[in-house]
């Protein structure tokens, strides 16, 4: 039977926190192949070694070759707005405060309320 790493053991080997490994897995980032045994996620030792060798090979490629092979990282998170669309100018709006109600009244309304 081949050895299997737990998330804690893999994190220790990679010098990461176990939460960081879990976050990378949940975001779908590039991590070693794993298997679920019950509720535990286990990483075969040979898969971890192959993943580490692939990481080393990826770092030794010149930047032009890495882009040519299509090894660009997958973006994660919410998609951004296209750069050509103009964003609304939110800075021009005046923020409403408690006292801003009185500023918009006419002089007749102020005279009726008794405030001058």
HUQUIRA-V862865 format. One record per helix or strand of 2 or more residues. SS is the DSSP state (A for helix, B for strand). FROM is the first residue (numbers start at 1). TO is the last residue. If there is no record, write none. Layout:
ss-><SS;SS>
from-><FROM;FROM>
to-><TO;TO>
//
This chain:
ss-><B;A;A;B;B;A;A;A;A;A>
from-><4;7;18;35;40;45;63;90;100;107>
to-><5;14;27;37;44;60;68;92;103;113>
//
